Amino acid sequence: MNRPTVAARTAHPAHPDLAALLLRLTLGVLYLAHSLQKIFVFTLPGAAQFFVSVGFPGWLAYVTTFVELFGGIALLLGVQVRWVALVLLPFMLGALSVHFHNGWGFASPNGGWEYPAFWAVALVVQSLLGNGLFALGNARAPQVAGHAGA
């Protein structure tokens, strides 16, 4: 008698799409929150001043804020998810570089690098998983009967 493998018994075709959805929504909310924090709490000039204090040009705070804002919205909606995750990745690696000298734990004074490193890995995973469920990027043009399309 052939018994199915553990993977065959537990595999479900919707799980990767559900995982992608959960990760996409989590990243989208976090990026949206971080961008809005820069805008409304620290203010854009304050964020620029912080960027200068850690060795980045001040104008990069404005770019970062809007990339995070539009990236967060795109992730929440499920638009171009793979590309959005890859566009956000260098910004997260920049954040990681700021915190790297503070040690590993994010609870360290001035925050360590574990949190931005986790975000960076999550972005790579999202780019590999793709849109997931309930993404606008999953919408397809209707097919003409008898025509498979390109």
Steps between C-alpha positions, in 0.01 A plus 500: 500500500646835397471763768513864395795703628455755776528776241230342285267458799539861619540684171216731408515716188365812676764509775774679302248757377371550853856533632577758231183693591582507872858608439394758241241658731740503794777663299254745345364613837849533649632701205195722502538559876871578470448746217215676679712517815769681302241741359285573806716424805859573406401728208686480172757765600555310827545173312746675266694628801518144639622366166778762499593408859562138396697588188237498226404804293194678636309478170505121532252527790242644261562228241493229768176630648317503171641165386378354830161672465431390144666162558277438800189592304605281206562207733163543670324509163711222352637698206836396349585330829820327389645824361384712791667265747824519302482881478452523878791264570790748451326748730474234770865407448581868552309489830690186592830681436395780737426255782780250432756662732247498787518122539258226413199551730255771403454567873863621508552874542409665167370164375700209363486346158271199562176681413612653169669170410173317560316754283758453224455123506121542506523718188704234321245235602216722376674549168530121467140431605340769287156656542307242696124504539276803447756703307407750232800366311316169466222651289514385141342631186204291390583235244331503161329168435725270302802730539761412760672836479872572497 
